[in-house]
């Protein structure tokens, strides 16, 4: 069964005044339903993505949606969690419900409230997305884990710190045009490439500008069966492909800088959709750290192993380049509220395809790729999206 993305809503990301995740859920849930041209009574299921794991005292967060939209009181609701790919896991649950014939319209919400804790506490929570038995004591937290990846990659292929700085500078320049972004400031290549008091080394070769932000935020979307799309719905974005590929959790069980699961997810999605990278107008990819985006260039097939630096150095992923990557500013500029990220990426890609991305707009966008990963390329999700209405 074909499934369409028919409505959406998005809060700003950042250190927000909302007191908790419940308030963030309340801001987007009803708006997404209305944007889809539907009433709350049309929603057959709710899928909410939230990592939580100590970010807030309130768990069992799928039940919070009905507090924001009382008409959903008796609507089945479930919470999904899959590390930093939690939002995409919630989308896949909604897709599965529709494809199984159990629902015609599903509300998907992604949310996280992270800034109520000290940075060290956030780092400890995020490390639970690693293999705790082996990696919990890595110096620098999750940044330290990706720093190990960067060090190993540099040792094999050469120091690419300047290319990482170009990725950071690109994404910050793009984020200036994103009204939802947490940090809307063009930092420039020199600032990103030069360690300083304002841009200190965080772990290994990674500077602060190589690391995504601690964020609050929420995003929501409505999934609809193709035969349930109604005249009141102004837009419909189809899923040409939705793929998930997992990999081992421990870094010790694989070559961590090869992102094999991501490579397989991209290969499967391109084969299923019947398109190539050359057909894509843009990609929203998971740049939790700049080294991740560099490795994702190689995983998606833009470069051979060890050659990812050439993609950014030659301007391929820039606005106006051959394949704009993260026109939203990515996690690096937009922010990374864990449970909201995957939903946000799909919303922003859909906006591009519908021509409603404002100053972020990639001209004449027709096909968009989305890559969202949980952990160190452990849970890998790829979507290929196309506007059909």
Beta strands, then each sheet from edge to edge (+ up, - down):
strand 1: 3-10
strand 2: 45-49
strand 3: 76-80
strand 4: 105-113
strand 5: 201-203
strand 6: 206-207
strand 7: 216-225
strand 8: 237-246
strand 9: 282-284
strand 10: 324-325
strand 11: 367-374
strand 12: 379-387
sheet 1: 3+ 2+ 4+ 7- 1+ 8- 12+ 11- 9- 10-
sheet 2: 5+ 6-
end
